[in-house]
Amino acid sequence: MGDHGAVDPHVRDATADDVAAITDIYNQVVATSDAIWRDEPVTVADRQAWFAAQQATGMPALVAVDAGGAVVGFASFVQFRTIPGYFPSVEHTIHVADGHRGQGVGGRLLDALVERAVAMGKAVMIAGADGGNLGSIRFHERAGFREVARLPGVGRKHGRPVDLVLLQRDLPAPPDAPDGSRP
Ligand SMILES: CC(C)(COP(=O)(O)OP(=O)(O)OC[C@H]1O[C@@H](n2cnc3c(N)ncnc32)[C@H](O)[C@@H]1OP(=O)(O)O)[C@@H](O)C(=O)NCCC(=O)NCCS
């Protein structure tokens, strides 16, 4: 991502205290876009379970916080499929609150996710975007992802068939990794 200038919002690990704000942003995206294929809002308890799972599996949950301490975006990744051979690949999610988009917040969150993935020895990051979410597809392409698959009609949003676009970015080996040590 380019240099977006300001220090804030800054990115840090989420804590349990952030889960309510994460839930608000998540539900805003559910209600106003096709980016998340759910028709109904989720409860804070649902996102608490998500947060606990991220912690239990050692996977990141990050928030972007503005100068006033408000959470304006969040990001995470999980294993892309769970059988052992998929170890090198993770699938990430980024959501920025309405009113804070287009200001570099998503880019900063993505940079932080890439840093974590590299440090964990991951080799591939995958984004799954709604086929109509041209903003997200463009966002990922600007960050070095390329479309590798398009799965027509694999989901539903409000009963309508929706397409999944998979975008992939290959990561460098961690700086301290001996040659060939990465999976
Ligand atoms: C997609 C999203 C995460 C991008 O975050 P953001 O903070 O708005 O993006 P940034 O301001 O960091 O933009 C980074 C780059 O992507 C490009 N970009 C971002 N949104 C874009 C859009 N809607 N259309 C075209 N380009 C876009 C910017 O031009 C920028 O490029 P640059 O760094 O070369 O200037 C955010 O807009 C969002 O949460 N949208 C709603 C939910 C969603 O779609 N989530 C993604 C699900 S896969």
The ligand as an ORCA input file, in Angstrom:
! r2SCAN-3c Opt
* xyz 0 1
  C     -12.744     -2.810      0.917
  C     -12.216     -2.030      2.147
  C     -11.731     -3.019      3.199
  C     -11.022     -1.160      1.669
  O     -10.559     -0.409      2.793
  P     -10.377      1.180      2.642
  O      -9.891      1.730      3.931
  O     -11.641      1.754      2.118
  O      -9.264      1.248      1.511
  P      -7.963      2.196      1.482
  O      -8.373      3.606      1.697
  O      -6.910      1.637      2.388
  O      -7.542      1.993     -0.036
  C      -6.414      1.277     -0.400
  C      -6.345      1.204     -1.912
  O      -7.482      0.514     -2.456
  C      -8.177      1.340     -3.380
  N      -9.614      1.251     -3.081
  C     -10.181      1.160     -1.862
  N     -11.530      1.149     -1.968
  C     -11.796      1.241     -3.276
  C     -13.003      1.315     -4.031
  N     -14.214      1.264     -3.453
  N     -12.902      1.412     -5.370
  C     -11.690      1.459     -5.983
  N     -10.512      1.429     -5.323
  C     -10.569      1.316     -3.990
  C      -7.692      2.747     -3.103
  O      -7.633      3.488     -4.313
  C      -6.322      2.584     -2.504
  O      -5.299      2.568     -3.484
  P      -3.919      3.378     -3.220
  O      -3.339      2.869     -1.917
  O      -3.090      3.043     -4.387
  O      -4.336      4.802     -3.120
  C     -13.305     -1.089      2.733
  O     -13.685     -0.163      1.775
  C     -14.521     -1.809      3.293
  O     -14.516     -2.244      4.435
  N     -15.596     -1.907      2.474
  C     -16.844     -2.515      2.920
  C     -16.712     -3.966      3.359
  C     -15.925     -4.792      2.368
  O     -16.184     -4.771      1.170
  N     -14.940     -5.551      2.874
  C     -14.094     -6.405      2.075
  C     -14.694     -7.754      1.943
  S     -13.708     -8.831      0.869
*
